[in-house]
Amino acid sequence: MKITFPDGNVREYQNGTNGYDIALSISEGLARNALGILLNGSIHELYQPINEDANINILTFNDDDGKQMFWHSSAHLLAEALQAIYPGIKFGIGPAIEQGFYYDVMPPEGTKIIADDLPKIESKMKELINLKSRFEKYELTGDDAEKYYAEKGNEFKLELIRDLKLKGENISFCKQGEFTDLCRGGHIPNVSVIKSIKLLSIAGAYWRGDSTRPMMTRIYGITFPKKAMLDEFIEQRAEAEKRDHRKLGKELELYTISPVVGQGLPMWLPRGTRMRRILEEFMRKEQIKRGYLEVITPHIGNLNMYKTSGHYPYYSDSQFPPMTVEDEEYMMKPMNCPHHHQIYAIKPRSYRDLPLRIFEYGTVYRYEQSGELSGLSRVRGFTQDDAHIYCTPEQLKSEIKNVVDIIHFFFKTFGLDKELFTRLSFRDNNNEKYSGSAEQWEQSQQDIKEAADEMGLNYVIELGEASFYGPKIDFVVKDAIGRKWQLGTCQVDYVMPERFNLEYTGNDNAAHRPVCIHRAPVGSIERFTAILIEHFAGNFPFWLAPEQISILPIGEAQYEYCRALDEKLTILGYRTIMDLRSERVNRKIAESEQMKIPYALVIGQKEADNGMVTLRKHGEGDLGIKSIDEILALFAKMNVPGML
């Protein structure tokens, strides 16, 4: 059989050769670190025999899919330890997550698992690692699977099995040591690969995220193949806690969430509002410069519009229920695109009008489970930096490149371009998930790939990750402490123009369909602000800081000089705050530092008499006595062009 590797090389192997032997044929080091294989895009166990020509990628812990296998297998290990410590415990689901894993469990009646129990559970997991149990996967019929969990009295697994039976899916199990679990796979070769364990926290979680269902105990953990990796993770986690936007958002008076208003509905405080407006204005000016036209659309829309687009009922689980007004049904806007399509349709369009680029800071509303809400990063009402580009098929590739360019420009401005990862999200073979013809999909995916190739983007193709109406380019960035965030997106759409009967007159005087590009460089303004707070640890760049300069007189005798200086700086467009309280100057300096204001101007009588200031920089301290012209020259260098 012919095995094709990610670099395009092809080797021949005997039928039945497994992933480990293929890894060993490349190098002993690769075989030693191999966890599993990616076989034709699907994750499989390392020792699974391969019996036909295939594309293969040997997975290690350095690969995202390798990490997912490692952490999914670790969830099984956690469950085995829990079963040993708490006989009769019932298991729900135990998936890998972005960093680590969790397992939802129902402790035996009268038993409660608390945070103080985590060291005991960790110890049991380490004990089980020494047994070097292999992960053994096998299948059962639906009836036999039901019988297995009926005997255990586990209603949670029975529910999952019945769902699988309705879908006609195979029902697979995995056994390691004394623990057997309903599981799709894949798994690492054996538990001894796991070298370092840290159980992180315990939380309550409703079964399947439904607040009407039983409350389970969710145990979070993370594991690594090397102790040094765990040490690095713990250090990074401590740094992340210091940067937590929920903590800094409160300390810096940026936003608040009130239970009186409602969960997941942030309110921007004056300092946060000022920063948000600066951010929006920076992006607004750049988009206008690049030929975009700004629009504003309502916060609700007629339900029939979302039925036409297909968003309802396709995404009904994440939308607020429709409301009836005078015999018509309306929805709180879950996305902006249907409104923008109506703006396109207000008058006849010619090929000479295209491309038409419209953008909006459009507030949308999505229903999120209360347990999933988190500060600004997961909310129920948020504002997207949304845009839709309507163009001819001939213009499509050029417009994709323009979108990629503006996304890269924004990332570079915020220092998020150091390690940029690009994903081309294409469709898979499940036709039920997608709208549009095969020809439209083939053309749009080809256009995206050609644009990415011509721009020299370093990308991977992910099958099955496309939107229901078209493929997309997703951008993943790393922040200052190495965490990954999926931010910008560029989606190609042939479907919506057809559903909304959008047309333009071509140079042949015939009617044609435009292509639509959905584009959001940073996505949710709320989530992006949360990322920026944590990326900068609240120490925002001078041009973005809510207040750039604090003016701190030592005494009342300097007030007049300070007021004149404040007026001068304000006229020049700088954001200042003047502290005229009768506090000691050291107290004023400390509070300026606490609010992370980039610069402080300390004014004593000597400075006032000579038209000078003592300049202090946040985090660095005293920079000495400077003239007004010197500080103005310094400040001018730090503003983004056109931004004050």
Salt bridges, closest charged atoms under 4 A:
GLU45 OE2 - HIS187 ND1 2.96
ASP64 OD1 - LYS484 NZ 3.50
ASP104 OD1 - ARG218 NE 2.69
ASP117 OD1 - LYS120 NZ 3.86
GLU127 OE2 - LYS124 NZ 2.95
ASP143 OD1 - LYS165 NZ 3.16
GLU146 OE1 - ARG162 NE 2.91
GLU146 OE2 - LYS165 NZ 2.56
GLU155 OE1 - LYS90 NZ 3.09
GLU159 OE2 - ARG208 NH1 2.80
GLU159 OE1 - ARG213 NH2 2.48
ASP163 OD2 - ARG208 NH1 2.66
GLU169 OE1 - ARG184 NH2 3.22
ASP181 OD1 - LYS157 NZ 2.80
ASP231 OD2 - LYS227 NZ 3.00
GLU239 OE1 - LYS242 NZ 3.25
GLU239 OE2 - ARG243 NE 2.77
GLU241 OE2 - ARG237 NE 3.96
ASP244 OD2 - ARG246 NH2 2.72
GLU251 OE2 - LYS247 NZ 3.25
GLU280 OE2 - ARG276 NE 2.84
GLU280 OE1 - ARG277 NH1 2.81
GLU281 OE1 - ARG284 NH1 2.80
GLU286 OE1 - LYS289 NZ 3.23
GLU286 OE2 - ARG290 NE 2.77
GLU294 OE1 - ARG284 NE 2.79
GLU360 OE2 - LYS333 NZ 3.72
GLU360 OE1 - HIS340 NE2 2.73
GLU368 OE1 - ARG378 NH2 2.60
GLU399 OE2 - ARG357 NH2 2.88
ASP405 OD2 - ARG290 NH1 2.79
ASP417 OD1 - LYS418 NZ 3.36
GLU419 OE1 - LYS478 NZ 3.28
ASP428 OD2 - LYS433 NZ 2.93
GLU450 OE1 - LYS397 NZ 2.77
ASP453 OD2 - LYS449 NZ 3.05
GLU454 OE2 - LYS397 NZ 3.16
GLU454 OE1 - LYS401 NZ 2.46
ASP474 OD2 - ARG423 NH2 3.60
ASP474 OD2 - LYS472 NZ 3.75
ASP479 OD2 - ARG483 NE 2.76
ASP493 OD2 - HIS518 NE2 2.83
GLU503 OE2 - ARG513 NH1 3.94
ASP508 OD1 - HIS512 NE2 2.97
GLU526 OE2 - ARG276 NH1 3.12
GLU534 OE2 - HIS245 ND1 2.92
GLU534 OE1 - ARG483 NH1 2.98
GLU547 OE1 - ARG271 NH2 2.68
GLU547 OE2 - ARG274 NH1 3.99
ASP579 OD2 - ARG581 NH2 2.90
GLU583 OE1 - ARG587 NH1 3.78
GLU591 OE1 - ARG581 NH2 2.74
GLU591 OE2 - ARG587 NE 2.74
GLU593 OE1 - HIS618 ND1 2.98
GLU620 OE2 - LYS617 NZ 3.44
